[in-house]
């Protein structure tokens, strides 16, 4: 990912917004200050308070929710009366997928919670956050729909979804979760100033989705050629692709890359060995941070024996807001793994079938980064696994990952081609290596080699 270095100056909206922040630094310096994560960014200059929107009365014929983006198995909305939540409305005939998402989500959230609250915990996963899963609502829940349903707004047709393009009161399954805050405004503007093609900057800065749904996928397994021109995809901050070369363009060195690799490795170990799922198709993104790293809400998880049919659930929510944080999300394709070698094989396949978030074994350019990932993963797994007979399994997983990598990529894993996928990015849905419809997996090697 090459920075946009067009010297042409114009009175662009982007320039004006950057000046209004009074940052007294270059966009690259702003990105380094926020994304290095080795210190808290100073508070932004004071600005006049923004007016708060009032809830829409239920009897008005106007939408009660704001469209945010398309997800993997649902459209995503923000309730007009609670900007710290999201509503994921299942696509038609996708209610079982949304329920699978909720069940796996609760397992992961409970696993992170128990690890954090464990007084004997010797390794921290506080570098990664899991948004709180709050509710799963069925269309038959009359009370919820009367109080919280209302009219959903019209949404744009995209290559991802053509299910709906008019406002509707149609009832479908709903997943309510904590909203991942968008990246702070200085980071949004600095990403556009640094990477967006010059001719698209003004359009990009006025794109509402770039403000409301700005998240950055951290791709530690992908490096684009330094000669690549700025991509039109860099005009979108919805699932912005932050590759290794992009991190380096912000003057973020090995220390920062190691931080992200360690955070992902620790989180993945908890997902594998405490939540007991393979982590297939999960995403690791930079978003806004909660105001506090206090403990999560108390663990709650759907029992597998009781979870075959979608259910309604009730949970408490505590809204949090703040600076910059690494989050893990989207669990609808996750499957359980057994505490055996077959489970390790399943998890290794999920590792490679995902987008290139993790460092790659076999990468000649990033040997140390993979070593950091491996050591952090094994260290966290050692702290998580309690039964001695299972202690060997994390090492089996690591070796399975290496073996699968050699099998798929005999010439090495120094990936230098950008992910292929949908022209229209969306929160939660892959626009990277596994763009899909109906859940089919695409061979990663074929996509990389074009």
C-alpha positions in Angstrom: 0.0 0.0 0.0 1.7 3.1 -1.2 0.9 6.5 0.4 -0.8 9.1 -1.9 1.9 11.7 -2.5 0.1 13.9 -5.1 1.6 17.4 -4.5 -1.4 19.1 -6.0 -3.1 21.4 -3.5 -6.8 22.2 -3.5 -9.2 23.7 -1.1 -10.6 20.3 -0.4 -13.0 19.4 2.3 -10.4 16.9 3.6 -7.9 19.7 4.0 -10.4 21.9 5.7 -11.3 19.2 8.2 -7.7 18.4 8.9 -7.0 22.1 9.6 -10.1 22.3 11.9 -8.6 19.6 14.2 -5.6 21.9 14.9 -3.3 18.8 15.2 -0.1 20.6 14.4 1.4 17.5 12.8 1.4 15.6 9.5 -1.2 12.9 8.9 1.5 10.3 9.1 2.5 11.6 12.5 -1.1 11.5 13.6 -1.4 7.8 12.5 1.8 6.9 14.3 0.7 8.6 17.5 -2.7 6.8 17.6 -1.8 3.4 16.1 1.5 2.8 17.9 -0.6 2.0 21.0 2.4 2.5 23.3 0.8 5.6 24.9 -2.6 7.2 25.1 -3.2 9.9 22.5 -3.8 13.3 24.0 -7.4 14.6 23.9 -8.4 16.3 20.7 -9.0 20.1 20.7 -12.3 21.1 22.2 -15.2 21.4 19.9 -18.8 22.5 20.4 -21.1 19.8 21.6 -23.0 18.0 18.9 -26.8 17.9 19.1 -28.3 14.6 20.3 -30.9 13.0 18.2 -34.2 12.2 19.8 -35.9 8.8 19.6 -38.5 8.6 16.8 -42.0 8.1 18.1 -43.3 4.6 17.2 -46.3 5.9 15.4 -44.4 8.1 12.9 -43.9 6.8 9.4 -40.2 7.4 9.5 -37.3 5.0 10.0 -36.4 4.4 13.6 -32.9 3.1 12.9 -29.9 4.3 10.8 -28.4 2.0 8.2 -24.7 1.4 8.8 -23.5 -1.4 6.5 -24.0 -4.9 5.3 -22.6 -7.7 7.5 -21.8 -11.4 6.7 -25.3 -12.6 7.3 -27.3 -9.5 8.2 -27.8 -5.8 7.5 -26.5 -3.6 10.2 -28.3 -0.7 11.8 -27.7 1.7 14.6 -30.8 2.5 16.9 -31.6 6.2 16.8 -31.8 6.2 20.6 -28.6 4.3 21.4 -25.5 4.9 19.3 -23.5 2.4 21.4 -25.5 -0.6 20.1 -26.0 -2.2 16.7 -28.9 -4.2 15.3 -28.0 -7.0 12.9 -31.1 -7.9 10.9 -30.8 -11.3 9.3 -31.1 -11.5 5.5 -34.2 -13.4 4.4 -33.7 -17.1 5.1 -30.5 -16.5 7.1 -31.9 -16.6 10.6 -30.0 -19.8 11.5 -26.8 -18.1 10.5 -27.5 -15.2 12.7 -28.3 -17.6 15.6 -25.0 -19.4 15.0 -23.2 -16.1 15.1 -24.9 -15.2 18.4 -24.1 -18.6 20.0 -20.4 -18.5 19.0 -20.2 -14.9 20.0 -21.4 -15.6 23.5 -18.9 -18.4 23.8 -16.0 -16.2 22.8 -17.1 -13.3 25.0 -17.5 -15.6 28.0 -14.1 -17.1 27.3 -12.4 -13.7 27.3 -14.3 -12.6 30.3 -13.4 -15.6 32.4 -9.7 -15.3 31.3 -9.6 -11.6 32.3 -11.4 -12.2 35.6 -9.3 -15.2 36.5 -7.3 -14.2 39.6 -4.6 -16.8 38.6 -4.3 -15.3 35.1 -0.6 -14.8 34.3 -1.2 -13.6 30.7 -3.4 -10.8 29.6 -5.8 -10.6 26.7 -6.7 -7.0 27.4 -5.1 -5.9 24.1 -8.1 -7.4 22.3 -11.8 -6.6 22.9 -14.9 -8.7 22.0 -18.0 -6.6 21.6 -20.7 -7.7 24.1 -23.4 -9.9 22.6 -26.6 -8.6 24.1 -29.8 -10.0 22.6 -31.1 -12.4 20.0 -34.7 -11.5 19.1 -37.1 -13.6 17.0 -39.8 -12.1 14.8 -42.4 -13.6 17.1 -41.3 -11.4 20.1 -44.3 -9.0 20.2 -43.0 -7.0 23.2 -39.6 -6.3 21.7 -40.9 -5.4 18.3 -43.5 -3.1 19.7 -41.0 -1.2 21.8 -37.9 -1.4 19.6 -38.8 -2.5 16.1 -40.5 0.2 14.1 -39.5 1.1 10.5 -36.2 0.1 9.1 -34.8 2.5 6.5 -34.2 1.9 2.9 -30.8 0.5 2.2 -28.6 0.6 -1.0 -28.4 -2.4 -3.3 -24.9 -3.7 -3.5 -23.1 -6.7 -4.9 -23.3 -8.1 -1.4 -27.0 -7.9 -1.0 -30.0 -7.2 -3.2 -32.5 -8.4 -0.5 -34.0 -5.0 0.2 -34.0 -1.5 -1.1 -37.0 0.1 0.4 -37.9 1.0 4.0 -39.8 -1.8 5.7 -41.4 -3.0 8.9 -40.8 -6.6 8.0 -39.8 -8.7 11.0 -36.7 -10.9 10.9 -34.3 -12.3 13.5 -32.3 -9.5 15.2 -28.9 -9.7 16.9 -28.2 -6.8 19.3 -24.6 -6.2 20.2 -22.2 -3.6 21.5 -21.2 -1.4 18.7 -17.5 -1.1 17.9 -16.9 2.6 17.9 -15.5 3.9 14.6 -11.9 5.0 14.4 -11.4 8.5 15.9 -11.8 11.4 13.5 -8.1 12.3 13.4 -7.3 8.7 12.3 -10.0 8.7 9.7 -8.9 11.9 8.1 -5.2 11.0 8.3 -5.8 7.6 6.6 -7.5 9.4 3.7 -4.8 12.0 3.5 -2.1 9.4 3.5 -3.5 6.6 1.3 -6.5 7.8 -0.7 -6.0 8.8 -4.4 -6.0 12.6 -4.6 -8.9 12.8 -7.0 -11.1 10.8 -4.6 -10.3 12.5 -1.3 -13.1 15.1 -1.3 -15.7 12.4 -2.1 -14.3 10.1 0.5 -14.3 12.6 3.3 -18.0 13.3 2.6 -19.0 9.7 2.6 -21.1 9.1 5.7 -20.1 5.5 6.0 -16.4 6.5 6.2 -17.4 8.5 9.4 -19.9 6.0 11.0 -18.3 2.7 10.1 -14.6 3.4 9.9 -12.7 0.2 10.9 -9.3 -1.0 9.7 -8.5 -4.7 9.2 -5.0 -5.4 10.3 -3.4 -7.7 7.7 0.0 -8.9 9.2 0.2 -11.6 6.5 0.1 -9.3 3.5 2.6 -6.9 2.0 1.8 -5.0 -1.1 4.6 -4.0 -3.5 6.0 -0.5 -2.7 5.5 0.5 -6.4 1.7 -0.1 -6.2 -0.2 3.1 -6.9 -2.8 4.3 -4.4 -5.9 2.1 -4.8 -9.5 3.3 -5.2 -10.3 0.9 -2.3 -8.3 3.3 -0.1 -11.1 5.8 -0.5 -13.2 3.6 1.8 -12.7 3.4 5.5 -15.2 0.6 5.9 -12.9 -2.3 6.5 -9.9 -0.4 5.4 -7.0 -2.8 4.6 -4.0 -2.0 6.8 -1.2 -4.2 5.4 2.4 -4.5 6.6 3.6 -1.9 4.1 0.8 0.4 5.2 1.9 0.2 8.9 5.5 1.0 7.8 4.2 4.0 5.8 3.1 5.4 9.2 6.6 4.8 10.5 5.4 2.0 12.7 8.3 -0.4 13.3 8.7 -3.9 14.5 7.7 -3.0 18.0 4.2 -2.1 16.8 3.9 -5.0 14.5 4.9 -7.3 17.3 2.2 -5.8 19.5 -0.5 -6.6 17.0 0.9 -10.1 16.4 1.0 -10.8 20.1 -2.5 -9.5 20.7 -4.0 -11.6 17.8 -2.0 -14.7 19.0 -3.2 -14.4 22.6 -6.8 -13.8 21.5 -6.7 -16.8 19.1 -5.4 -19.0 21.8 -8.3 -18.1 24.1 -10.8 -18.6 21.2 -9.3 -22.1 20.6 -8.7 -23.4 24.1 -11.2 -21.7 26.3 -14.1 -21.0 23.9 -13.4 -24.3 22.1 -14.1 -23.0 18.6 -11.9 -22.9 15.4 -12.0 -19.1 14.7 -13.1 -19.6 11.1 -13.7 -16.3 9.3 -13.3 -14.1 12.3 -12.0 -10.6 11.8 -9.4 -8.5 13.7 -10.0 -4.8 13.2 -8.9 -1.5 14.7 -11.7 0.6 15.8 -12.5 3.1 18.5 -11.6 2.0 22.0 -13.9 1.7 25.0 -13.3 4.4 27.6 -12.2 1.7 30.1 -10.6 -1.7 30.1 -12.6 -2.7 33.1 -13.9 -6.3 33.2 -16.5 -7.4 30.7 -20.1 -8.2 31.9 -20.5 -11.6 33.6 -20.1 -14.6 31.3 -23.2 -16.0 29.7 -23.3 -18.6 26.9 -25.8 -20.7 25.1 -25.6 -24.3 26.0 -25.1 -26.5 22.9 -27.8 -29.0 24.0 -30.3 -26.2 24.4 -29.2 -24.1 21.4 -30.3 -26.0 18.4 -33.3 -23.7 17.8 -33.1 -19.9 17.7 -34.2 -18.3 21.0 -34.9 -14.9 22.5 -32.3 -13.8 25.1 -32.0 -11.0 27.6 -28.7 -9.5 28.8 -27.5 -6.2 30.3 -25.4 -3.8 28.4 -22.9 -1.2 29.5 -22.0 1.3 26.8 -18.3 2.3 26.4 -16.6 4.9 24.3 -13.0 6.0 23.9 -9.7 6.1 21.6 -8.2 3.2 19.5 -8.4 -0.5 20.2 -8.0 -3.9 18.5 -11.3 -5.9 18.3 -12.2 -9.4 17.2 -15.7 -10.0 15.7 -17.9 -12.0 13.3 -18.3 -15.6 14.5 -21.1 -17.0 12.3 -18.9 -19.5 10.5 -17.1 -20.7 13.6 -17.4 -24.4 14.5 -16.5 -26.3 17.7 -13.2 -28.1 17.9 -12.5 -31.2 20.0 -9.6 -31.4 22.4 -7.7 -33.7 20.1 -5.5 -33.6 17.0 -8.5 -33.5 14.7 -9.5 -30.3 16.4 -6.1 -28.9 15.8 -6.4 -29.8 12.1 -9.7 -28.0 11.9 -8.3 -24.9 13.5 -5.3 -24.9 11.2 -7.5 -25.0 8.1 -9.5 -22.1 9.6 -6.2 -20.2 10.1 -5.4 -20.4 6.4 -8.9 -20.0 5.0 -9.3 -16.7 6.7 -8.1 -13.3 5.3 -4.3 -12.7 6.0 -4.6 -11.2 9.5 -2.0 -13.4 11.1 1.8 -13.5 10.3 2.6 -16.3 8.0 5.0 -19.2 8.7 7.3 -19.6 5.8 7.6 -15.8 5.1 11.3 -15.0 4.6 10.6 -11.3 5.1 8.7 -11.7 8.4 10.5 -14.6 10.3 10.6 -12.7 13.6 7.0 -11.6 13.4 5.9 -15.2 13.0 8.1 -16.2 15.9 6.5 -13.6 18.1 3.0 -14.9 17.1 4.0 -18.5 17.8 5.5 -17.7 21.2 2.6 -15.6 22.3 0.1 -18.2 21.1 1.8 -21.0 23.0 2.3 -18.9 26.1 -1.4 -18.0 26.3 -2.5 -21.5 25.5 -0.3 -22.8 28.4 -2.1 -20.4 30.7 -5.5 -21.2 29.5 -5.4 -25.0 29.3 -5.8 -26.7 32.7 -5.8 -30.4 32.0 -2.2 -31.8 31.6 -3.2 -34.2 28.8 -4.3 -31.3 26.6 -1.1 -29.2 27.1 0.5 -30.6 23.9 -2.4 -29.6 21.6 -1.4 -26.0 21.0 2.0 -27.1 19.6 0.2 -29.6 17.5 -1.9 -26.8 16.1 1.2 -24.7 15.3 2.8 -27.6 13.5 -0.4 -28.2 11.6 -0.4 -24.5 10.5 3.1 -24.8 9.2 2.4 -28.1 7.4 -0.7 -26.7 5.8 1.2 -23.6 4.7 3.9 -25.7 3.0 1.2 -27.7 1.3 -0.7 -24.7 -0.1 2.3 -22.5 -0.8 5.4 -24.6 -1.6 7.2 -21.4 -2.9 6.7 -19.5 0.4 4.1 -17.2 1.9 5.4 -13.7 1.1 2.1 -12.6 -0.3 2.4 -9.4 -2.4 -1.0 -9.2 -4.1 -3.9 -7.4 -2.6 -7.0 -9.5 -1.6 -9.5 -10.0 -4.3 -13.2 -9.5 -3.6 -16.3 -7.3 -3.7 -16.1 -3.8 -5.1 -18.3 -2.6 -2.3 -16.8 -3.2 1.1 -19.0 -3.8 4.1 -18.7 -4.1 7.9 -18.3 -7.7 8.8 -18.5 -9.2 5.3 -15.4 -10.3 3.6 -14.3 -8.1 0.7 -10.9 -9.8 0.9 -9.7 -13.2 -0.1 -12.9 -15.1 0.6 -15.7 -13.0 -1.0 -18.5 -15.5 -1.1 -22.2 -16.0 -1.5 -23.9 -18.8 0.3 -20.8 -19.7 2.3 -18.7 -21.5 -0.3 -14.9 -21.4 0.4 -12.6 -20.2 -2.4 -9.1 -21.6 -2.8 -6.7 -19.1 -1.3 -3.8 -20.0 -3.6 -5.9 -19.5 -6.8 -7.0 -16.0 -5.6 -3.4 -15.0 -4.8 -2.0 -16.2 -8.1 -4.9 -14.6 -10.0 
